[in-house]
Amino acid sequence: MDLTSEQKSRRAKEIIDDPVFIEMIDTARTHIVTQWNLTDFDQSAYREALYHRGRALDEVLRGLRTFVTDWAMDQSRNKKGRE
Protein backbone atom coordinates (compact mmCIF):
# COMPACT_ATOMS: atom_id res chain seq x y z
CA MET A 1 0.00 0.00 0.00
CA ASP A 2 1.43 3.36 -1.03
CA LEU A 3 0.91 6.12 1.49
CA THR A 4 1.03 9.82 0.79
CA SER A 5 3.67 11.99 2.43
CA GLU A 6 1.02 13.32 4.77
CA GLN A 7 -0.12 9.82 5.77
CA LYS A 8 3.48 8.73 6.37
CA SER A 9 4.11 11.83 8.46
CA ARG A 10 0.99 11.35 10.59
CA ARG A 11 1.74 7.67 11.14
CA ALA A 12 5.40 8.37 11.96
CA LYS A 13 4.30 10.98 14.53
CA GLU A 14 1.87 8.48 16.08
CA ILE A 15 4.65 5.92 16.37
CA ILE A 16 7.15 8.39 17.83
CA ASP A 17 4.59 9.48 20.42
CA ASP A 18 3.42 5.95 21.25
CA PRO A 19 4.32 5.14 24.88
CA VAL A 20 4.73 1.43 24.09
CA PHE A 21 7.15 2.21 21.26
CA ILE A 22 9.08 4.63 23.47
CA GLU A 23 9.28 2.02 26.24
CA MET A 24 10.47 -0.64 23.77
CA ILE A 25 13.20 1.65 22.41
CA ASP A 26 14.31 2.64 25.93
CA THR A 27 14.35 -1.00 27.05
CA ALA A 28 16.33 -2.08 23.99
CA ARG A 29 18.83 0.75 24.45
CA THR A 30 19.23 -0.08 28.17
CA HIS A 31 19.79 -3.72 27.31
CA ILE A 32 22.47 -2.81 24.76
CA VAL A 33 24.31 -0.58 27.24
CA THR A 34 24.05 -3.21 29.99
CA GLN A 35 25.39 -5.93 27.71
CA TRP A 36 28.19 -3.61 26.54
CA ASN A 37 29.22 -2.98 30.14
CA LEU A 38 29.28 -6.71 30.88
CA THR A 39 31.60 -7.63 28.02
CA ASP A 40 35.14 -8.79 28.66
CA PHE A 41 38.12 -7.01 27.11
CA ASP A 42 38.50 -9.74 24.48
CA GLN A 43 34.89 -9.46 23.22
CA SER A 44 35.43 -6.62 20.79
CA ALA A 45 33.33 -8.27 18.05
CA TYR A 46 30.38 -8.53 20.43
CA ARG A 47 30.82 -4.89 21.52
CA GLU A 48 30.88 -3.86 17.89
CA ALA A 49 27.67 -5.80 17.24
CA LEU A 50 26.05 -4.05 20.23
CA TYR A 51 27.21 -0.71 18.87
CA HIS A 52 25.56 -1.47 15.52
CA ARG A 53 22.33 -2.45 17.25
CA GLY A 54 22.27 0.91 18.97
CA ARG A 55 22.95 2.67 15.69
CA ALA A 56 20.07 0.74 14.09
CA LEU A 57 17.71 2.02 16.78
CA ASP A 58 18.94 5.54 16.11
CA GLU A 59 18.38 5.07 12.37
CA VAL A 60 14.77 3.92 12.89
CA LEU A 61 14.06 6.97 15.04
CA ARG A 62 15.82 9.27 12.56
CA GLY A 63 13.76 7.83 9.70
CA LEU A 64 10.49 8.40 11.53
CA ARG A 65 11.47 11.96 12.46
CA THR A 66 12.45 12.60 8.84
CA PHE A 67 8.94 11.71 7.64
CA VAL A 68 7.50 14.21 10.13
CA THR A 69 9.90 17.05 9.37
CA ASP A 70 9.80 16.54 5.59
CA TRP A 71 6.02 16.89 5.61
CA ALA A 72 6.19 19.99 7.82
CA MET A 73 8.74 21.57 5.46
CA ASP A 74 6.61 20.69 2.42
CA GLN A 75 3.59 22.31 4.07
CA SER A 76 5.61 25.41 4.90
CA ARG A 77 6.90 25.70 1.33
CA ASN A 78 3.43 25.21 -0.11
CA LYS A 79 2.00 27.82 2.21
CA LYS A 80 4.69 30.36 1.24
CA GLY A 81 4.11 29.59 -2.44
CA ARG A 82 0.40 30.43 -2.12
CA GLU A 83 1.08 33.80 -0.50
Backbone as numpy.savetxt, mean C-alpha at the origin, in Angstrom:
# Nx Ny Nz CAx CAy CAz Cx Cy Cz
-13.26 -7.39 -15.04 -14.10 -6.22 -15.04 -13.21 -4.99 -15.04
-13.42 -4.11 -16.00 -12.67 -2.87 -16.07 -13.38 -1.80 -15.26
-12.63 -1.17 -14.37 -13.19 -0.10 -13.55 -12.69 1.23 -14.08
-13.50 2.25 -13.89 -13.07 3.59 -14.25 -12.06 4.09 -13.23
-11.38 5.17 -13.56 -10.43 5.76 -12.61 -11.12 6.16 -11.33
-12.33 6.69 -11.46 -13.08 7.09 -10.27 -13.42 5.88 -9.41
-13.88 4.81 -10.03 -14.22 3.60 -9.27 -12.99 3.02 -8.58
-11.86 3.00 -9.27 -10.62 2.51 -8.67 -10.23 3.38 -7.48
-10.35 4.68 -7.65 -9.99 5.61 -6.58 -10.88 5.41 -5.36
-12.17 5.31 -5.58 -13.11 5.13 -4.45 -12.83 3.80 -3.74
-12.62 2.76 -4.51 -12.36 1.44 -3.91 -11.03 1.44 -3.16
-10.01 2.06 -3.74 -8.70 2.14 -3.08 -8.84 2.89 -1.76
-9.59 3.98 -1.75 -9.80 4.76 -0.51 -10.52 3.91 0.53
-11.52 3.15 0.11 -12.23 2.26 1.04 -11.27 1.25 1.66
-10.40 0.69 0.84 -9.45 -0.31 1.33 -8.47 0.32 2.30
-7.91 1.48 1.93 -6.94 2.16 2.79 -7.56 2.50 4.14
-8.83 2.86 4.14 -9.51 3.26 5.38 -10.12 2.09 6.14
-10.06 0.90 5.58 -10.68 -0.28 6.21 -9.87 -0.71 7.44
-10.51 -0.73 8.62 -9.78 -1.09 9.84 -9.22 -2.51 9.81
-9.88 -3.43 9.14 -9.37 -4.80 9.05 -8.11 -4.83 8.19
-8.13 -4.09 7.08 -6.95 -4.01 6.22 -5.78 -3.37 6.97
-6.05 -2.28 7.66 -5.02 -1.60 8.43 -4.43 -2.53 9.48
-5.30 -3.26 10.18 -4.82 -4.20 11.20 -3.96 -5.30 10.56
-4.38 -5.80 9.42 -3.63 -6.86 8.73 -2.25 -6.36 8.32
-2.19 -5.15 7.78 -0.90 -4.57 7.37 -0.01 -4.37 8.59
-0.57 -3.81 9.65 0.21 -3.59 10.88 0.71 -4.90 11.47
-0.14 -5.92 11.48 0.25 -7.22 12.01 1.36 -7.84 11.16
1.21 -7.75 9.85 2.23 -8.30 8.95 3.56 -7.57 9.15
3.51 -6.25 9.23 4.74 -5.48 9.41 5.41 -5.81 10.76
4.61 -5.94 11.81 5.14 -6.30 13.13 5.79 -7.68 13.09
5.14 -8.60 12.40 5.69 -9.95 12.27 7.04 -9.92 11.55
7.12 -9.14 10.49 8.37 -9.03 9.72 9.48 -8.48 10.61
9.19 -7.42 11.33 10.21 -6.81 12.20 10.62 -7.77 13.31
9.65 -8.46 13.89 9.96 -9.43 14.95 10.85 -10.54 14.41
10.49 -11.09 13.26 11.29 -12.16 12.67 12.70 -11.66 12.33
12.80 -10.44 11.83 14.09 -9.84 11.50 14.96 -9.79 12.76
14.38 -9.34 13.85 15.12 -9.21 15.10 15.54 -10.55 15.69
14.86 -11.61 15.31 15.18 -12.93 15.84 16.18 -13.71 14.98
16.57 -13.12 13.85 17.50 -13.85 12.98 18.91 -13.87 13.57
19.64 -14.91 13.23 21.04 -15.01 13.62 21.89 -14.29 12.58
23.13 -13.99 12.95 24.03 -13.24 12.07 24.25 -13.92 10.73
24.13 -15.25 10.68 24.40 -15.97 9.44 23.14 -16.18 8.58
22.05 -15.53 8.91 20.79 -15.69 8.17 20.50 -14.48 7.28
21.50 -14.04 6.57 21.34 -12.85 5.74 20.30 -13.05 4.63
20.22 -14.23 4.07 19.23 -14.49 3.01 17.81 -14.37 3.56
17.60 -14.85 4.76 16.28 -14.75 5.38 15.95 -13.29 5.70
16.94 -12.53 6.21 16.72 -11.11 6.48 16.39 -10.36 5.20
17.06 -10.72 4.12 16.78 -10.08 2.84 15.36 -10.40 2.38
14.94 -11.64 2.57 13.57 -12.02 2.20 12.55 -11.23 3.04
12.84 -11.06 4.32 11.96 -10.28 5.19 11.90 -8.82 4.73
13.05 -8.30 4.35 13.12 -6.94 3.82 12.20 -6.79 2.60
12.28 -7.75 1.69 11.46 -7.69 0.48 9.98 -7.83 0.79
9.64 -8.59 1.80 8.23 -8.68 2.21 7.73 -7.32 2.68
8.55 -6.65 3.47 8.17 -5.31 3.93 8.02 -4.34 2.79
8.93 -4.41 1.82 8.85 -3.56 0.65 7.59 -3.86 -0.17
7.19 -5.12 -0.22 5.97 -5.49 -0.95 4.75 -4.86 -0.29
4.71 -4.87 1.04 3.61 -4.21 1.74 3.58 -2.72 1.40
4.74 -2.10 1.41 4.84 -0.68 1.07 4.34 -0.42 -0.35
4.67 -1.32 -1.27 4.28 -1.15 -2.67 2.77 -1.27 -2.84
2.14 -2.18 -2.10 0.68 -2.31 -2.15 0.03 -1.01 -1.67
0.50 -0.50 -0.53 -0.04 0.75 0.00 0.20 1.91 -0.96
1.38 1.98 -1.53 1.72 3.04 -2.48 0.80 2.97 -3.71
0.54 1.77 -4.19 -0.34 1.61 -5.34 -1.75 2.08 -5.05
-2.26 1.74 -3.88 -3.61 2.18 -3.51 -3.66 3.70 -3.38
-2.66 4.27 -2.74 -2.62 5.74 -2.58 -2.50 6.43 -3.94
-1.81 5.80 -4.87 -1.65 6.38 -6.20 -2.99 6.46 -6.91
-3.82 5.43 -6.80 -5.16 5.48 -7.40 -5.93 6.68 -6.86
-5.85 6.89 -5.55 -6.59 7.98 -4.91 -6.06 9.34 -5.37
-4.76 9.52 -5.32 -4.20 10.83 -5.67 -4.30 11.12 -7.17
-4.16 10.10 -8.00 -4.30 10.32 -9.45 -5.70 10.82 -9.79
-6.71 10.24 -9.18 -8.08 10.66 -9.43 -8.29 12.10 -8.94
-7.76 12.41 -7.76 -7.91 13.77 -7.22 -7.23 14.78 -8.14
-6.07 14.44 -8.66 -5.36 15.34 -9.58 -6.13 15.50 -10.89
-6.69 14.39 -11.40 -7.49 14.47 -12.62 -8.70 15.39 -12.41
-9.34 15.26 -11.28 -10.50 16.09 -10.98 -10.10 17.56 -10.89
-8.98 17.82 -10.28 -8.49 19.19 -10.14 -8.18 19.79 -11.51
-7.52 19.01 -12.36 -7.20 19.48 -13.71 -8.46 19.74 -14.52
-9.42 18.82 -14.42 -10.67 18.98 -15.15 -11.44 20.21 -14.69
-11.40 20.45 -13.39 -12.10 21.60 -12.83 -11.46 22.90 -13.32
-10.12 22.95 -13.33 -9.41 24.14 -13.80 -9.65 24.34 -15.29
-9.76 23.26 -16.04 -9.99 23.36 -17.48 -11.36 23.91 -17.82
-12.33 23.72 -16.94 -13.70 24.21 -17.16 -13.84 25.67 -16.77
-12.90 26.18 -16.01 -13.02 27.57 -15.54 -12.62 28.57 -16.57
